[in-house]
């Protein structure tokens, strides 16, 4: 069975769930591709222009297969899909794309990010991602976040590794990431200012990784006033960028949407229940990257639904620095072997009964 045949079988089995539509001409298009092509899906939103998707579709290294489910109304929690790793509601709004990658339908997906809708779903499923607003991958239509912040969505790519993302970004922008040998100033949260939903200090969990980074990376700490208040955090990030005190910001975030759901909508209701539903904030910089006009990478940690967030101020120079750091982080953290077996190598693939 070919790669495409297996992907199409799985896509058919998931129609009406994580898959909205299947490209009817995929089998014909495969003959125009290189032998080792990547299969991709696109978020079910009209905001992504065909001209952008066609850059991938016409590239000999990529084959378009699925329109992927988006969380209803673009919400940051998708009440229709279950996260295959955490058994909780899937993080949105680029939700179906991540599920389809873990199911082995696609190798990567294209999504949009207003306040974390690419970066957060990738974190919640231990996948890699890049959101490229800071390098011009953005949509023209503006909107308001649920907490009243204006933004124009960015476009991003999610995959199982950094290399497919690098190739996709080159196809979409015409420019490839370039590793730099220059010194890179990285700002991380100081001790005590960013607590994870587990009750641990993010600073403490980050230290073993930071200590292994090459000397090229100059680590500096900053006490953020409120890492989980998006309005305050956006203002603080913008202030720090304007002061040019760092090249990149690095945080560890998660587990995403496990202990409770980090969404604004329930918080707008009265009574004690919203505090119960949303008691453990799990999204910090992921909700602010796009609104600050930055680009961002996520790199999965070996912890469940947890990963690194690399925030890159606007421009290709900073994005290249972010890619340099992301590549180092990719070397330092390995995911559990069972994750690789089930979701990357798909060793447990079983042909759906309807196709026997």
Protein Blocks (a to p, Z undefined) as FASTA:
>chain_A
ZZklmmmmmmmmmgoilpmbdcfklmmmmmmpcfkbcdddddddfklcfklmmmmmmpck
bccfbdcdddehhiabdfkbccfklopacddfklmlmmmmmnomambdcdddfboplmmm
mmmnopacddfklnopacfbdcddfkopacddddddddfbfklmmmmmmmmnopacdddf
bdcddddddehiaccfkopafklmmmmmmmmpcfklccdddddfblmlmklmmmmmmmmm
mnopafbdcddedjehklpccdfklmmpgcjklmmmmmpccbfklmmmmmnopacddddd
fbehiacdddddedjklmmmmmmmmmmmmmmpccdfklmmmmmnommgccdfklZZ
